C-alpha cells in the first residue's frame, strides 16, 4: 500500500504542469526565482531620473544608495494587466495551470491587475491568491507553494491551502529612523523629530493585509525584543521556517537572526534583503521578521 501511495504521488507530480507567479514585492531575487521555477512581475520604484524594477543584489544596493541621498521618496508603479496576460497566454498554450500569489491588495493594485488579466484571457486554470502579505511574509507563502507543488498538489489545491495559511502568517519590522515614514506622510515632521531625538522605534506589524504601528520601543535593543515578543504570543508552526530580512545592513540582520534563533530554539531560518516595495517606506538599516503560527493571533 505504501509503495502504491508513493508511486501515485510521484505520478501526479509528473502530470502537474504549473506556473507559479509572484511580484517583486516578495523580494525574491531573480536568481532565486529561476531556481524555484517562479515567474516575477515587477513592482517598480520610480525616482525622477531612474527606475528600479529588478530584484538583483546589484539593484538593491543601488536603490538604497539612491534612497539615502534623495530628498523625495520614489513613486511605486504596479505591473500592468498586460504583464500578467502575457504569462497567462503562454501558460495556456502549453497547458500549464497558473498559480498567482501577490502582495496584499490593501497595499497595491497588483492583485486587481492580475484578476483583470484573467478576465481578459478567459483561461480557466488560473488561480489568484491575494496573500495579504508583503516582502518576507509573501516570500514565505511562495516558498510554501513551491513545496506543495513538489508534493504533487495542483494549483487549485495549493491556492486553497494558502487561503488558510495566509491568515496566520505575519510580518513584523522596525525602521532604524522615522525619516522615511515622515517622507511618506505616515507620521508628522514633529513626531519624527521628537521620536528620533528620543530614540523611539515603532514596532510595525502587517496584519490582515495592512501595516499597523503595534507598539513603540526606546532604542533598537528594545525594538528587537518587541519583534521577538510576537513569537511568545502564539506557537510557531514548526513545519515552517522563521525568516529574517534587513534593508542594506546584512551584519545587523544576521546578528538579529542568530539572537532570535538562540533565544527561541528555532531550527530553520534564513536571511534576505528587503527590496524596493517595502524598503521605500521603512528605509535602510531596518529589520524584518516573518513567521507562521499554528493559530491566528487574537
C-alpha positions as CSV (number, residue, x, y, z in Angstrom):
1,X,0.0,0.0,0.0
2,X,2.8,2.4,0.9
3,X,4.6,1.7,-2.4
4,X,1.3,2.4,-4.3
5,X,0.8,5.8,-2.5
6,X,4.4,6.9,-3.2
7,X,4.0,5.9,-6.8
8,X,0.7,7.7,-7.1
9,X,2.2,10.9,-5.6
10,X,5.2,10.7,-8.0
11,X,2.9,10.1,-11.0
12,X,0.7,13.0,-10.0
13,X,3.7,15.3,-9.6
14,X,4.9,14.4,-13.1
15,X,1.5,15.1,-14.5
16,X,1.1,18.5,-12.8
17,X,2.3,21.3,-15.1
18,X,2.2,24.5,-13.2
19,X,3.5,28.0,-13.5
20,X,3.8,29.9,-10.2
21,X,3.8,33.7,-10.5
22,X,4.5,36.4,-7.9
23,X,5.6,40.0,-7.9
24,X,8.8,41.6,-7.0
25,X,7.2,42.8,-3.8
26,X,8.1,39.4,-2.5
27,X,11.8,40.5,-2.5
28,X,12.7,37.1,-4.1
29,X,15.8,37.7,-6.2
30,X,15.7,36.9,-9.9
31,X,18.4,34.2,-9.4
32,X,16.3,32.6,-6.6
33,X,13.1,32.8,-8.7
34,X,14.8,30.9,-11.5
35,X,16.0,28.2,-9.2
36,X,12.4,28.0,-7.7
37,X,10.7,27.9,-11.0
38,X,8.8,31.1,-10.2
39,X,8.0,33.9,-12.6
40,X,8.3,37.5,-11.3
41,X,6.3,40.5,-12.4
42,X,7.7,43.9,-11.5
43,X,6.6,46.5,-9.0
44,X,8.9,49.4,-9.7
45,X,10.3,52.2,-7.6
46,X,10.5,55.3,-9.8
47,X,12.8,58.2,-9.0
48,X,12.8,61.2,-11.3
49,X,15.9,60.0,-13.1
50,X,16.0,56.2,-12.6
51,X,13.6,53.3,-12.3
52,X,14.3,50.3,-10.1
53,X,12.2,47.3,-11.2
54,X,14.5,44.2,-11.0
55,X,15.2,42.1,-8.0
56,X,19.0,41.7,-8.1
57,X,21.6,42.2,-5.4
58,X,23.2,45.0,-7.5
59,X,19.8,46.7,-8.0
60,X,19.0,46.6,-4.2
61,X,22.4,48.1,-3.4
62,X,22.0,50.9,-6.0
63,X,18.4,51.5,-4.8
64,X,19.4,52.1,-1.2
65,X,22.3,54.3,-2.2
66,X,19.8,56.4,-4.1
67,X,17.3,56.3,-1.3
68,X,19.8,57.6,1.2
69,X,20.8,60.6,-1.0
70,X,17.4,61.7,-2.3
71,X,15.1,64.1,-0.6
72,X,11.9,62.7,-2.1
73,X,10.7,59.1,-1.9
74,X,10.3,57.2,-5.2
75,X,6.8,56.6,-6.6
76,X,5.7,52.9,-6.8
77,X,4.3,51.6,-10.0
78,X,2.3,48.4,-10.2
79,X,2.5,45.9,-13.1
80,X,0.0,46.4,-15.9
81,X,-2.6,43.7,-16.6
82,X,-0.7,43.1,-19.9
83,X,2.3,41.8,-17.9
84,X,0.1,39.1,-16.4
85,X,-1.8,38.5,-19.6
86,X,1.4,37.6,-21.5
87,X,2.3,35.0,-18.9
88,X,-1.3,33.6,-18.8
89,X,-1.4,33.2,-22.5
90,X,1.9,31.4,-22.6
91,X,0.7,29.0,-19.9
92,X,-2.5,28.3,-21.8
93,X,-0.5,27.4,-24.9
94,X,1.5,24.8,-23.0
95,X,-1.5,23.6,-20.9
96,X,0.0,24.7,-17.6
97,X,-2.0,25.6,-14.6
98,X,-1.3,29.1,-13.2
99,X,-0.9,29.9,-9.5
100,X,-0.5,33.6,-8.8
101,X,0.5,34.7,-5.3
102,X,0.6,38.5,-4.9
103,X,1.3,41.3,-2.5
104,X,-1.6,42.4,-0.3
105,X,-4.4,44.2,-2.3
106,X,-4.6,46.7,0.6
107,X,-1.0,47.8,-0.2
108,X,-1.0,47.7,-4.0
109,X,-3.3,47.3,-7.0
110,X,-1.2,44.4,-8.4
111,X,-3.9,41.9,-7.4
112,X,-6.6,43.8,-9.3
113,X,-4.4,43.9,-12.4
114,X,-3.9,40.1,-12.2
115,X,-7.7,39.5,-11.9
116,X,-8.4,41.8,-14.8
117,X,-5.9,39.9,-16.9
118,X,-7.5,36.6,-16.1
119,X,-10.9,38.0,-17.3
120,X,-9.2,39.2,-20.5
121,X,-7.6,35.9,-21.1
122,X,-10.5,33.7,-20.3
123,X,-8.3,30.7,-19.3
124,X,-9.9,28.7,-16.6
125,X,-6.9,27.2,-15.0
126,X,-5.7,30.4,-13.3
127,X,-5.8,30.7,-9.5
128,X,-5.0,34.0,-7.9
129,X,-4.3,34.4,-4.2
130,X,-4.4,37.8,-2.5
131,X,-1.7,36.9,0.0
132,X,-2.5,39.9,2.4
133,X,1.3,39.8,2.8
134,X,4.4,41.7,1.5
135,X,8.1,41.3,1.3
136,X,9.4,38.5,3.6
137,X,6.0,37.1,4.5
138,X,4.9,36.9,0.9
139,X,8.2,35.0,0.2
140,X,7.2,32.5,2.9
141,X,3.9,31.8,1.1
142,X,5.6,31.5,-2.3
143,X,8.2,29.1,-1.0
144,X,5.5,27.0,0.7
145,X,3.6,26.9,-2.6
146,X,6.7,25.5,-4.3
147,X,7.0,22.8,-1.6
148,X,3.3,21.8,-2.1
149,X,3.8,21.7,-5.8
150,X,6.8,19.3,-5.3
151,X,4.5,17.1,-3.2
152,X,2.2,16.8,-6.2
153,X,-0.7,19.2,-5.3
154,X,-2.3,21.0,-8.1
155,X,-2.8,24.8,-8.4
156,X,-6.4,24.8,-7.1
157,X,-5.4,22.7,-4.0
158,X,-2.4,24.9,-3.2
159,X,-4.5,28.1,-3.6
160,X,-7.0,26.7,-1.1
161,X,-4.2,25.9,1.4
162,X,-2.7,29.3,1.1
163,X,-6.1,31.0,1.7
164,X,-6.0,29.4,5.2
165,X,-2.3,29.7,5.9
166,X,-2.1,33.4,5.0
167,X,-4.4,34.3,7.9
168,X,-1.8,33.0,10.4
169,X,1.2,34.5,8.6
170,X,2.8,37.6,10.0
171,X,5.4,40.2,9.2
172,X,6.9,42.5,11.8
173,X,9.6,45.1,11.3
174,X,11.4,48.0,12.9
175,X,12.8,51.0,10.9
176,X,16.1,52.4,12.1
177,X,14.9,56.0,11.7
178,X,11.5,57.7,11.4
179,X,12.7,59.8,8.5
180,X,11.2,57.6,5.7
181,X,7.9,57.3,7.5
182,X,7.8,61.1,7.7
183,X,8.7,61.4,4.0
184,X,5.9,59.1,3.1
185,X,3.4,61.1,5.1
186,X,2.7,58.3,7.6
187,X,3.8,60.5,10.6
188,X,4.2,64.2,11.0
189,X,7.6,66.0,10.9
190,X,7.2,67.0,14.6
191,X,6.6,63.4,15.7
192,X,9.5,62.2,13.6
193,X,11.8,64.9,15.0
194,X,10.9,64.1,18.6
195,X,10.9,60.4,18.1
196,X,14.4,60.4,16.5
197,X,15.8,62.6,19.4
198,X,14.3,60.2,21.9
199,X,15.4,57.1,20.0
200,X,11.8,55.9,19.5
201,X,11.4,52.9,17.3
202,X,7.9,51.8,16.1
203,X,7.4,48.1,16.1
204,X,5.3,47.5,12.9
205,X,3.0,44.6,12.2
206,X,1.5,43.5,8.9
207,X,-1.9,42.0,9.8
208,X,-5.0,41.5,7.7
209,X,-3.2,43.0,4.8
210,X,-2.4,46.3,6.3
211,X,0.6,47.8,8.2
212,X,-0.1,49.0,11.7
213,X,2.0,50.5,14.4
214,X,1.8,47.8,17.0
215,X,4.0,49.3,19.8
216,X,6.8,51.7,20.5
217,X,10.2,51.0,21.9
218,X,13.1,53.1,23.0
219,X,16.2,52.1,21.2
220,X,16.9,49.2,18.8
221,X,17.6,46.6,21.5
222,X,14.1,47.2,23.0
223,X,12.6,47.2,19.5
224,X,14.1,43.9,18.6
225,X,12.6,42.5,21.8
226,X,9.3,43.9,20.7
227,X,9.5,42.0,17.4
228,X,10.6,38.8,19.2
229,X,7.6,39.2,21.6
230,X,5.3,38.0,18.7
231,X,6.9,34.6,18.9
232,X,5.7,34.4,22.5
233,X,2.1,35.3,21.6
234,X,1.5,32.1,19.7
235,X,3.1,28.8,18.9
236,X,5.2,28.9,15.8
237,X,4.3,26.3,13.2
238,X,7.3,24.0,13.4
239,X,6.8,22.9,9.8
240,X,7.6,26.4,8.6
241,X,10.8,28.5,8.8
242,X,11.1,31.8,10.6
243,X,12.7,34.2,8.2
244,X,14.6,37.4,8.6
245,X,15.5,40.4,6.5
246,X,17.5,43.6,6.6
247,X,17.5,46.7,4.4
248,X,21.1,47.3,3.3
249,X,22.6,46.1,6.5
250,X,23.4,42.4,6.4
251,X,25.6,42.4,9.6
252,X,22.7,43.8,11.7
253,X,20.3,41.3,10.0
254,X,22.5,38.3,10.7
255,X,23.0,39.4,14.3
256,X,19.3,39.6,14.9
257,X,18.7,36.3,13.2
258,X,21.2,34.5,15.4
259,X,19.9,36.1,18.6
260,X,16.4,35.1,17.8
261,X,17.3,31.6,16.7
262,X,19.1,31.0,20.0
263,X,16.5,32.7,22.3
264,X,13.6,30.7,20.8
265,X,15.4,27.4,19.9
266,X,14.4,27.8,16.3
267,X,15.7,25.1,13.9
268,X,15.2,26.7,10.5
269,X,15.7,30.2,9.3
270,X,17.2,32.3,6.5
271,X,18.3,35.9,6.0
272,X,17.3,38.0,3.0
273,X,17.3,41.7,1.9
274,X,14.3,43.9,1.8
275,X,13.5,45.2,-1.7
276,X,12.0,48.4,-3.1
277,X,8.3,47.9,-2.3
278,X,8.7,48.0,1.5
279,X,12.2,49.4,1.6
280,X,10.9,52.7,0.2
281,X,8.8,53.2,3.4
282,X,11.0,51.8,6.2
283,X,14.3,53.0,4.8
284,X,17.8,51.5,5.1
285,X,19.1,49.7,8.3
286,X,15.7,48.3,9.1
287,X,14.9,44.7,10.4
288,X,12.1,42.4,9.4
289,X,10.9,39.0,10.6
290,X,8.2,36.8,9.1
291,X,6.7,33.7,10.7
292,X,3.6,31.4,10.6
293,X,1.8,30.5,13.7
294,X,-0.3,27.4,14.3
295,X,-3.3,29.7,15.1
296,X,-4.0,33.3,14.2
297,X,-3.2,35.9,16.8
298,X,-6.2,37.4,18.5
